[in-house]
Amino acid sequence: MTRQRRVILEELRRAEDHPTADALYQRVRRRLPRISLGTVYRNLEVLVRQREVRRLRVGGEAGRFDGRAEAHHHVRCVRCGCLADVPAGTCTISVEDVRRATGFRLLEARLELTGTCRDCQAAEAGGAGNRTKRAAAVGPRSSKGKPGAGSVPRKRRQT
């Protein structure tokens, strides 16, 4: 594994907020200042193909990544967009029941749970309506509470 790929993987596994490629790029640049965004994208694609990491498609958006490759589910806040891992065994799906009911042979099971995170619940309880307007203006925030860290990136081409 190249040094760049190793650092990308380390930073992604350290992240708890399921970052976009752009957000991960900013973190990796602290350790590898000369790395390009294109290199991060290419290495993420390789890591996804090797099943070292997972690409997440939640809430209709694409481009967030999870450093935990083992099977687990996610819960997404409908207000601010933050994601959290759902502990293994909390939600179970019977592959056999699904096959019998639908005739499908499942390749993978992803369950997306939605709700309102603790921060947004607290804001609702405190009557903090400004947070909703601010969150909508800057896009989803990460589970660490950083505005915009969870927003969907636009893929940039290297020239």
MARFI-702886 format. One line per field, with one value per residue: z, y, x of N, C-alpha, C in turn. Coordinates in pm, 1 decimal, m for minus. Example, Ala and Ser with C-alpha at 12.3 -4.5 7.8 and 13.67 -1.06 7.14 Angstrom:
<recs>
n.up: c(780.0, 708.0)
n.north: c(m569.0, m225.0)
n.east: c(1319.0, 1285.0)
ca.up: c(780.0, 714.0)
ca.north: c(m450.0, m106.0)
ca.east: c(1230.0, 1367.0)
c.up: c(780.0, 787.0)
c.north: c(m330.0, 3.0)
c.east: c(1320.0, 1290.0)
</recs>
This chain:
<recs>
n.up: c(0.0, m85.5, 61.5, 56.8, 18.9, 252.3, 450.2, 383.1, 434.4, 710.5, 812.3, 738.1, 881.4, 1134.4, 1144.8, 1259.2, 1144.1, 888.3, 637.8, 341.2, 27.2, m18.9, 240.2, 368.0, 220.3, 309.0, 568.8, 525.6, 395.9, 602.5, 691.4, 459.6, 277.3, 0.8, m142.0, m388.7, m462.5, m654.7, m625.7, m376.7, m439.0, m633.9, m479.7, m284.2, m444.6, m514.2, m257.0, m195.3, m393.3, m306.4, m80.3, 163.0, 265.6, 281.9, 47.8, 103.5, 41.5, 133.8, 217.5, m43.9, m133.7, m265.5, m209.3, 49.9, 290.9, 468.7, 711.6, 839.2, 734.8, 790.5, 810.6, 896.0, 1006.0, 948.8, 1098.2, 1012.8, 1062.5, 998.4, 1004.8, 1028.0, 887.4, 989.9, 1040.7, 1202.4, 1327.2, 1362.6, 1622.5, 1578.5, 1550.3, 1658.6, 1476.2, 1285.4, 987.8, 822.7, 587.9, 458.1, 499.1, 346.3, 93.2, 53.2, 54.5, m158.8, m367.4, m434.0, m445.6, m208.3, m226.5, m69.6, 236.1, 334.0, 571.3, 618.4, 868.7, 984.1, 1166.0, 1436.9, 1557.6, 1878.1, 1922.0, 1750.9, 1859.8, 2109.5, 2028.5, 1922.9, 2152.5, 2298.9, 2153.1, 1950.4, 1670.3, 1486.6, 1431.7, 1252.2, 1020.4, 977.5, 942.3, 708.4, 534.8, 525.8, 467.3, 532.2, 852.3, 1003.8, 1223.0, 1422.1, 1450.4, 1282.3, 1061.9, 726.1, 679.6, 613.2, 367.6, 25.2, m206.9, m508.0, m781.3, m887.1, m1174.0, m1252.5, m1405.9)
n.north: c(m117.5, 218.5, 511.9, 738.4, 623.8, 474.5, 678.2, 810.9, 604.7, 568.7, 820.6, 818.7, 600.7, 697.0, 897.8, 991.8, 1096.2, 1024.7, 1135.6, 1348.6, 1317.8, 1558.4, 1673.5, 1480.9, 1505.4, 1759.3, 1693.6, 1499.3, 1652.3, 1790.3, 1613.6, 1531.1, 1762.2, 1807.8, 1649.6, 1580.5, 1660.7, 1493.5, 1266.4, 1177.6, 1112.2, 906.6, 714.1, 659.1, 533.6, 299.8, 186.5, 140.8, m49.6, m254.3, m318.0, m210.9, 20.0, 183.0, 324.0, 559.8, 603.1, 792.0, 926.1, 998.3, 1129.1, 1110.6, 1010.7, 1014.6, 866.0, 568.2, 446.2, 208.1, m107.1, m335.9, m491.6, m277.7, m45.8, 283.8, 592.0, 885.3, 1231.0, 1417.3, 1687.8, 1820.8, 1659.7, 1499.9, 1190.0, 874.2, 573.5, 271.7, 51.0, m283.6, m555.3, m419.4, m362.2, m599.9, m794.5, m1035.4, m1227.4, m1449.8, m1421.0, m1191.5, m1286.8, m1486.7, m1329.1, m1152.2, m1272.5, m1197.1, m1242.2, m1144.2, m920.7, m738.2, m575.1, m274.9, m56.9, 235.7, 452.0, 718.4, 1023.6, 1257.0, 1414.4, 1438.8, 1701.8, 1856.2, 1795.2, 1914.7, 2179.3, 2218.2, 2185.9, 2400.4, 2606.6, 2711.0, 2831.9, 2952.3, 2786.3, 2593.8, 2745.6, 2831.2, 2583.5, 2494.0, 2683.5, 2639.2, 2373.7, 2014.2, 1914.9, 1767.4, 1478.2, 1569.9, 1823.8, 2025.6, 2277.0, 2220.5, 2017.2, 1777.7, 1810.7, 1749.9, 1677.7, 1832.9, 1665.7, 1721.8, 1775.0, 1687.2, 1889.7)
n.east: c(85.2, 57.4, 209.4, 44.6, m212.3, m229.3, m229.6, m468.3, m651.7, m605.1, m685.7, m955.2, m1052.0, m1018.9, m1203.1, m1523.5, m1740.0, m1822.1, m1704.8, m1710.4, m1535.6, m1402.7, m1391.6, m1236.9, m1003.6, m914.1, m838.1, m639.9, m451.4, m326.7, m139.8, m15.0, 81.8, 117.4, m55.0, m305.5, m651.3, m758.2, m596.5, m682.9, m951.3, m907.4, m770.7, m962.6, m1153.6, m1013.1, m982.8, m1250.8, m1316.8, m1147.9, m1274.6, m1205.3, m1304.7, m1626.6, m1854.1, m2097.7, m2438.3, m2666.4, m2980.6, m3030.9, m2807.7, m2475.6, m2137.6, m2021.4, m1805.1, m1713.7, m1504.7, m1530.2, m1549.4, m1690.9, m2015.5, m2276.1, m2527.4, m2673.3, m2779.9, m2949.4, m2970.8, m3253.0, m3270.9, m3012.9, m2837.6, m2632.7, m2455.5, m2463.3, m2319.2, m2498.7, m2501.0, m2377.1, m2603.0, m2816.1, m3017.8, m3175.7, m3195.9, m3376.6, m3248.4, m3347.1, m3627.2, m3673.6, m3602.4, m3799.5, m4031.9, m3994.9, m3854.6, m3603.2, m3249.6, m3041.8, m2769.7, m2649.3, m2727.2, m2857.2, m2958.3, m3124.6, m3178.3, m3375.3, m3403.5, m3406.2, m3124.1, m2948.3, m2849.1, m3012.7, m3261.1, m3229.7, m3206.7, m3460.0, m3613.5, m3522.6, m3614.9, m3460.2, m3476.0, m3309.0, m3095.1, m3183.0, m3227.4, m2964.3, m2833.0, m2955.7, m2858.3, m2580.3, m2557.1, m2551.3, m2420.6, m2132.5, m2105.9, m1952.7, m2025.7, m1939.9, m2008.1, m2105.4, m1918.1, m2026.4, m2139.8, m2229.9, m1979.1, m1859.4, m1732.8, m1410.2, m1216.3, m885.2, m641.8)
ca.up: c(0.0, m91.8, 180.9, 42.0, 43.2, 394.1, 527.1, 353.4, 508.4, 853.7, 843.8, 724.7, 994.5, 1254.3, 1135.5, 1307.6, 1081.3, 753.2, 558.4, 195.3, m21.4, 1.9, 382.3, 396.2, 156.5, 398.7, 682.2, 476.5, 363.0, 723.0, 700.9, 328.6, 219.3, m145.5, m204.3, m465.7, m444.1, m747.8, m565.0, m271.9, m506.7, m694.8, m374.1, m225.2, m537.2, m496.8, m125.2, m204.6, m470.7, m222.8, 34.9, 284.9, 311.2, 215.9, m2.7, 156.2, m32.8, 230.0, 193.4, m184.0, m172.3, m280.5, m188.4, 184.6, 305.5, 601.1, 733.5, 893.1, 621.6, 831.3, 794.2, 1000.3, 950.1, 984.6, 1125.5, 959.6, 1113.5, 889.0, 1017.9, 1001.0, 796.6, 1049.6, 1034.5, 1312.5, 1312.1, 1448.3, 1670.6, 1520.6, 1624.2, 1700.4, 1374.0, 1210.3, 869.4, 786.7, 444.5, 411.0, 493.7, 231.7, m27.8, 39.8, 27.0, m282.7, m471.0, m454.9, m377.9, m160.3, m237.1, 42.9, 305.0, 395.8, 631.4, 655.4, 967.4, 990.6, 1287.7, 1476.2, 1649.2, 2010.1, 1910.5, 1691.7, 1959.4, 2210.6, 1965.9, 1915.0, 2288.1, 2343.8, 2064.7, 1871.1, 1529.4, 1401.6, 1392.0, 1133.4, 907.4, 955.1, 889.1, 569.4, 455.3, 508.1, 430.8, 645.1, 930.0, 1043.5, 1357.2, 1513.2, 1463.3, 1198.0, 949.4, 590.4, 664.4, 558.9, 243.2, m88.5, m287.6, m653.2, m824.3, m968.7, m1263.9, m1250.2, m1538.9)
ca.north: c(0.0, 341.3, 597.3, 822.5, 542.8, 439.0, 796.1, 830.3, 501.7, 600.3, 936.1, 779.6, 513.0, 781.6, 986.8, 940.2, 1174.7, 978.1, 1255.8, 1350.7, 1313.5, 1691.8, 1689.9, 1391.5, 1569.4, 1864.7, 1627.4, 1432.6, 1757.8, 1825.9, 1518.7, 1524.5, 1891.3, 1813.3, 1555.9, 1648.0, 1610.1, 1380.9, 1150.0, 1129.7, 1045.7, 780.7, 617.4, 616.6, 436.3, 174.4, 132.6, 89.3, m174.7, m354.1, m336.7, m159.4, 125.5, 180.2, 447.8, 570.3, 676.6, 808.1, 1042.1, 1035.5, 1192.9, 1017.6, 1069.9, 1009.5, 743.0, 508.0, 368.4, 76.1, m187.9, m442.9, m459.0, m204.9, 47.1, 424.7, 675.5, 1018.9, 1336.5, 1481.5, 1833.7, 1873.8, 1570.9, 1421.5, 1045.0, 798.3, 429.1, 198.1, m64.7, m413.7, m632.4, m337.5, m382.0, m721.7, m819.9, m1176.2, m1241.3, m1553.4, m1362.9, m1100.6, m1370.0, m1548.7, m1227.4, m1076.6, m1350.9, m1143.9, m1293.4, m1022.4, m906.1, m655.7, m513.4, m144.9, m0.7, 375.8, 501.8, 864.1, 1078.3, 1386.3, 1393.6, 1503.1, 1846.6, 1916.8, 1782.3, 2018.1, 2307.8, 2225.3, 2203.8, 2533.9, 2707.3, 2773.4, 2823.8, 3003.9, 2679.4, 2530.6, 2833.7, 2828.0, 2451.6, 2489.0, 2772.5, 2587.1, 2233.3, 1923.1, 1922.2, 1638.0, 1438.3, 1646.8, 1954.8, 2124.7, 2309.4, 2198.7, 1904.8, 1665.0, 1845.4, 1668.0, 1745.1, 1824.0, 1603.2, 1812.4, 1708.0, 1737.0, 1934.6)
ca.east: c(0.0, 135.8, 199.8, m74.0, m331.2, m228.6, m271.3, m611.0, m723.7, m593.2, m770.7, m1095.5, m1086.0, m1019.6, m1319.9, m1651.9, m1846.2, m1851.5, m1677.2, m1706.0, m1397.9, m1345.2, m1360.6, m1124.9, m888.3, m864.8, m771.3, m518.8, m353.3, m250.4, m29.2, 49.5, 43.3, 126.9, m150.2, m411.3, m786.5, m771.3, m531.5, m772.5, m1063.1, m861.7, m740.6, m1089.0, m1213.2, m939.0, m1017.0, m1388.3, m1309.0, m1081.7, m1364.1, m1141.1, m1394.5, m1757.1, m1912.8, m2232.7, m2540.5, m2774.9, m3065.8, m3027.2, m2681.9, m2364.3, m2006.9, m1966.8, m1728.4, m1710.7, m1383.0, m1566.5, m1592.4, m1781.6, m2157.6, m2347.3, m2624.1, m2654.0, m2895.3, m2923.0, m3057.2, m3326.6, m3257.6, m2878.2, m2766.5, m2525.1, m2469.9, m2404.8, m2324.4, m2590.5, m2423.8, m2408.7, m2700.7, m2929.8, m3119.7, m3146.4, m3277.5, m3375.5, m3225.6, m3439.4, m3761.5, m3677.2, m3601.2, m3930.7, m4133.7, m3971.5, m3788.4, m3468.8, m3131.5, m2976.5, m2624.3, m2608.9, m2840.1, m2828.5, m3077.3, m3105.7, m3272.7, m3375.5, m3459.7, m3351.9, m3011.1, m2959.2, m2829.4, m3132.2, m3368.2, m3205.9, m3238.3, m3606.2, m3665.8, m3485.4, m3674.5, m3353.7, m3512.6, m3201.4, m3004.9, m3238.9, m3198.9, m2820.5, m2797.5, m3000.4, m2773.2, m2444.4, m2562.2, m2543.5, m2298.0, m2080.8, m2145.8, m1869.0, m2087.1, m1874.5, m2095.1, m2058.0, m1826.5, m2099.1, m2205.8, m2193.2, m1878.2, m1862.3, m1608.4, m1329.6, m1122.5, m749.1, m599.8)
c.up: c(0.0, 36.1, 174.0, 73.6, 190.6, 480.0, 505.4, 433.7, 658.9, 893.2, 835.3, 840.5, 1126.1, 1259.8, 1186.7, 1234.6, 938.1, 652.7, 408.1, 155.1, 0.6, 147.4, 421.2, 338.8, 247.7, 517.0, 640.7, 445.8, 483.2, 737.6, 571.7, 250.7, 66.3, m216.4, m277.6, m435.5, m534.5, m692.6, m455.4, m336.1, m563.5, m589.0, m301.9, m313.9, m523.3, m364.7, m122.1, m280.0, m389.4, m97.1, 168.0, 349.8, 235.6, 167.4, 46.3, 62.8, 59.8, 198.1, 50.4, m227.3, m181.4, m237.7, m46.0, 202.5, 450.5, 610.9, 793.6, 778.7, 661.4, 823.8, 918.5, 931.1, 999.7, 1016.8, 1085.3, 1018.5, 994.6, 893.8, 974.0, 911.0, 858.8, 1043.2, 1157.9, 1280.8, 1409.1, 1492.6, 1610.1, 1610.2, 1670.4, 1604.9, 1296.5, 1095.4, 839.8, 635.2, 386.6, 401.5, 373.4, 102.2, m52.1, m1.9, m110.3, m397.6, m500.5, m383.1, m336.9, m178.7, m117.8, 105.8, 370.1, 447.0, 670.3, 748.9, 965.7, 1119.7, 1313.6, 1581.5, 1780.8, 2001.8, 1855.4, 1785.1, 2065.1, 2155.1, 1956.2, 2052.4, 2340.7, 2257.3, 1979.0, 1723.5, 1436.6, 1352.0, 1264.4, 1011.0, 873.9, 892.4, 743.0, 480.4, 429.1, 468.7, 553.6, 721.2, 968.0, 1182.3, 1461.6, 1528.1, 1378.8, 1077.8, 816.6, 571.9, 604.9, 426.4, 128.0, m175.3, m435.2, m695.0, m917.9, m1053.6, m1250.3, m1391.8, m1551.8)
c.north: c(123.7, 422.5, 683.1, 744.0, 505.6, 555.7, 823.9, 730.3, 529.1, 715.3, 900.5, 690.0, 589.3, 867.7, 917.8, 1004.9, 1135.3, 1091.4, 1236.5, 1340.3, 1448.1, 1713.8, 1602.3, 1449.4, 1676.9, 1804.7, 1564.5, 1534.8, 1804.1, 1736.8, 1511.0, 1650.7, 1895.4, 1719.4, 1635.1, 1584.5, 1489.2, 1254.1, 1091.3, 1055.5, 910.0, 674.5, 571.2, 512.7, 300.0, 108.6, 77.4, m43.6, m287.1, m387.3, m305.1, m52.6, 112.0, 319.4, 448.8, 652.4, 684.9, 933.7, 1089.9, 1103.7, 1087.4, 1087.8, 1079.6, 873.1, 699.5, 420.7, 231.7, m6.6, m298.1, m394.9, m388.8, m105.7, 188.3, 490.2, 817.9, 1117.2, 1407.8, 1633.2, 1881.5, 1783.6, 1488.6, 1272.9, 983.2, 650.3, 372.1, 73.1, m195.7, m487.4, m552.7, m356.4, m507.7, m736.5, m968.8, m1187.1, m1343.1, m1500.4, m1269.9, m1180.6, m1432.2, m1447.3, m1163.1, m1159.3, m1302.9, m1227.6, m1169.8, m1029.3, m831.0, m598.3, m385.0, m89.2, 142.2, 416.1, 653.6, 907.5, 1214.9, 1362.3, 1469.5, 1654.8, 1915.2, 1905.4, 1891.3, 2155.6, 2326.3, 2254.1, 2343.7, 2643.6, 2777.8, 2754.8, 2872.4, 2892.9, 2612.4, 2614.7, 2831.0, 2694.7, 2440.9, 2573.6, 2713.1, 2441.4, 2146.2, 1940.9, 1782.0, 1602.7, 1507.0, 1788.8, 2063.0, 2154.7, 2279.4, 2078.9, 1783.9, 1694.7, 1762.9, 1742.4, 1738.9, 1767.1, 1698.4, 1731.8, 1770.8, 1776.3, 1926.6)
c.east: c(89.7, 116.4, 73.5, m201.7, m341.5, m278.0, m420.3, m693.6, m720.2, m685.2, m919.2, m1137.7, m1091.6, m1146.7, m1445.0, m1769.1, m1878.7, m1828.9, m1694.4, m1558.9, m1329.2, m1304.6, m1242.0, m995.4, m828.7, m789.3, m639.5, m410.0, m272.7, m128.2, 51.5, 13.6, 41.7, 28.0, m258.5, m546.4, m810.4, m710.2, m618.8, m889.5, m1020.4, m835.1, m866.1, m1157.3, m1145.5, m977.2, m1159.9, m1387.0, m1246.8, m1162.4, m1296.9, m1228.6, m1526.3, m1794.5, m2056.8, m2319.8, m2660.3, m2853.5, m3060.7, m2898.5, m2572.1, m2236.8, m1958.0, m1902.8, m1722.2, m1586.5, m1408.6, m1623.0, m1689.8, m1926.4, m2212.5, m2440.2, m2595.6, m2787.5, m2857.5, m3022.3, m3122.1, m3316.2, m3120.5, m2794.2, m2655.7, m2558.8, m2407.4, m2416.5, m2427.2, m2514.8, m2472.5, m2506.5, m2821.1, m3047.3, m3083.5, m3245.5, m3265.6, m3365.7, m3323.7, m3582.7, m3776.0, m3681.5, m3738.3, m4037.4, m4118.7, m3916.6, m3647.5, m3364.2, m3052.6, m2826.3, m2569.4, m2734.6, m2792.1, m2959.0, m3045.4, m3217.3, m3264.8, m3442.2, m3400.4, m3244.1, m3031.7, m2945.8, m2954.1, m3252.4, m3354.5, m3241.1, m3390.0, m3666.0, m3638.1, m3541.4, m3572.2, m3383.8, m3403.8, m3110.7, m3053.7, m3209.1, m3050.7, m2779.2, m2838.3, m2909.8, m2635.8, m2442.3, m2548.1, m2413.6, m2256.4, m2130.8, m2059.7, m1921.5, m2023.7, m1962.2, m2028.0, m1968.8, m1895.5, m2164.8, m2151.0, m2092.6, m1911.4, m1728.9, m1535.3, m1235.3, m985.9, m710.1, m450.2)
</recs>
